[in-house]
Amino acid sequence: MAASPRWSQADLWDLFDLSPVSDSDLQSYLDITLVKCVSWFRASGGSIFLGEPASGYTIRTKFGKQESLPDDAHIAHGQGIAGIVAYSGVARIIDDPRLSPDFAEVRGNESIASAMVLPLVDTKRQAIGVLNISRESGESPFTDRDLDQAAALAAHVALAVSNAFLVTTLKEQVGETMIANEKLLAVLDSVAGAVVVVDQDGQILNHNQAAAADAFLGSFEEADLSQLGTVLRGTVSEVNSVGELVQRQAHDPATDRFWLVQGTPLTSGGGVITVQEITDHEREQREVARVKRLAEIGQMTAAIAHEIRNPLTGIRSAAQMIRQHPELLPDFIGIVEEEATKLNSLCEEFLEFARPMQLNLEETDLNSLLLPIAKVQQVEFEESGIVLEVSVAETTKPILVDRRRLGQVIHNLLRNAREASGSGDTVILEISATGFSVADHGVGISEDEKARLFSPFFTTKASGTGLGLCNARKIIDAHRGEIAVESAPGEGSRFTVTLDRCAA
């Protein structure tokens, strides 16, 4: 009768020293461990199967009398002796399977007199394998003491195997992360602008080569007092506090450089800050605006010559009559004054259009700006027999506008709507959070007229210079807003002004 194994301290230390550090060491660990187990328990053979319950367990190593097992031997979870033991998670001694109701339907190996079948259970209480240790016919069966010692050994083997799997998985994840990071850095470095990743405290975590090359990293420091530095730090702060996309523009007056700064929040906190220099684009826009302005001035020169000629002709005719008939001076002096006033008004409007637009921006809301203007014009509407309805926004957010300039626009649009309407008609002023519209039910405007509506000196009215809407568009453009018109002959017109880029 074989005695129970007596483990020495050296045996135990050998077992711990064998623990694999990765899947690449696992096979050697299994081979040596199985040999030691067979030796310690004075067994004739043994085998270790590894796998998962879903796919079953495949043989990984075999020794002694069990080397006759096929190299592709497989255990299905819950089937056969080893499969049932793995399913139950409880180590068993099997001497005669026929004597156990659990194995009544299982055919055992007649050459094996006794076997210990031990599930290898990980920390999640999931069977990741099976350890088999057997003795042949004629040898004494395993005892409960053998089983207790073998179960302790199996627990250590299961832990070592689980750790090896975890290390391998971690290495794979680290490798995948490194590859993904390399790809991300390659993408970021291919971007023309600077890209900087910051954490919740505004500290720089990563950046592309463009950020380092253009010295943008120093602009994130509080010591940088440039407008770009101020805009960068403000963008980082807003991204972290609000958690929304932020887009700002920075300008350095000393070098006349422009940058577009955009902050995109990350779900894990912090954000991605991109900085793109748009100096060339801004200068091109200036040049386009200058050329456009020159073209408009060229058109205006021809138009204003025509507009000036009529008052001058009147003044010249009146002067000739006065020279020939001095006694008619009282009759013609009024004509001279009236025509001179027309010339002066024309020159004022021309100068207003021609001079560069300088905005005096201040924070306001559209309700407080537009309602007083509508109240002033209410008197003229009533005198014309026209109803002015005002729809007020329930909530408006502060915007940065030039109150005087924007007042000119609404005055012009309301006057035009009143003059286009007839007695009994209704004009509607509708104020929204970031804009307003003026709608009338007048004669309307044709498609051809709409195409020329904002051109200098074009007018559909019998009197007027044709500079009102032209100046209105210039003011709205200076606010980076939009003015649009919807109209059709006989259906009235609606002018809509949008100022959503003027948020304070």
Secondary structure as GFF3:
##gff-version 3
##sequence-region A 1 504
A	DSSP	alpha_helix	9	17	.	.	.	ID=ss1
A	DSSP	alpha_helix	23	40	.	.	.	ID=ss2
A	DSSP	beta_strand	45	52	.	.	.	ID=ss3
A	DSSP	beta_strand	56	64	.	.	.	ID=ss4
A	DSSP	three_ten_helix	65	68	.	.	.	ID=ss5
A	DSSP	beta_strand	74	75	.	.	.	ID=ss6
A	DSSP	alpha_helix	80	88	.	.	.	ID=ss7
A	DSSP	beta_strand	92	94	.	.	.	ID=ss8
A	DSSP	three_ten_helix	97	99	.	.	.	ID=ss9
A	DSSP	three_ten_helix	101	103	.	.	.	ID=ss10
A	DSSP	beta_strand	112	121	.	.	.	ID=ss11
A	DSSP	beta_strand	127	136	.	.	.	ID=ss12
A	DSSP	alpha_helix	144	190	.	.	.	ID=ss13
A	DSSP	beta_strand	194	198	.	.	.	ID=ss14
A	DSSP	beta_strand	204	207	.	.	.	ID=ss15
A	DSSP	alpha_helix	209	213	.	.	.	ID=ss16
A	DSSP	three_ten_helix	217	220	.	.	.	ID=ss17
A	DSSP	alpha_helix	227	242	.	.	.	ID=ss18
A	DSSP	beta_strand	246	252	.	.	.	ID=ss19
A	DSSP	beta_strand	257	265	.	.	.	ID=ss20
A	DSSP	beta_strand	271	277	.	.	.	ID=ss21
A	DSSP	alpha_helix	279	324	.	.	.	ID=ss22
A	DSSP	three_ten_helix	326	328	.	.	.	ID=ss23
A	DSSP	alpha_helix	329	354	.	.	.	ID=ss24
A	DSSP	beta_strand	362	364	.	.	.	ID=ss25
A	DSSP	alpha_helix	366	383	.	.	.	ID=ss26
A	DSSP	beta_strand	387	391	.	.	.	ID=ss27
A	DSSP	beta_strand	399	401	.	.	.	ID=ss28
A	DSSP	alpha_helix	403	420	.	.	.	ID=ss29
A	DSSP	beta_strand	426	432	.	.	.	ID=ss30
A	DSSP	beta_strand	435	439	.	.	.	ID=ss31
A	DSSP	alpha_helix	447	452	.	.	.	ID=ss32
A	DSSP	alpha_helix	468	478	.	.	.	ID=ss33
A	DSSP	beta_strand	482	487	.	.	.	ID=ss34
A	DSSP	beta_strand	493	498	.	.	.	ID=ss35
A	DSSP	three_ten_helix	500	502	.	.	.	ID=ss36
###
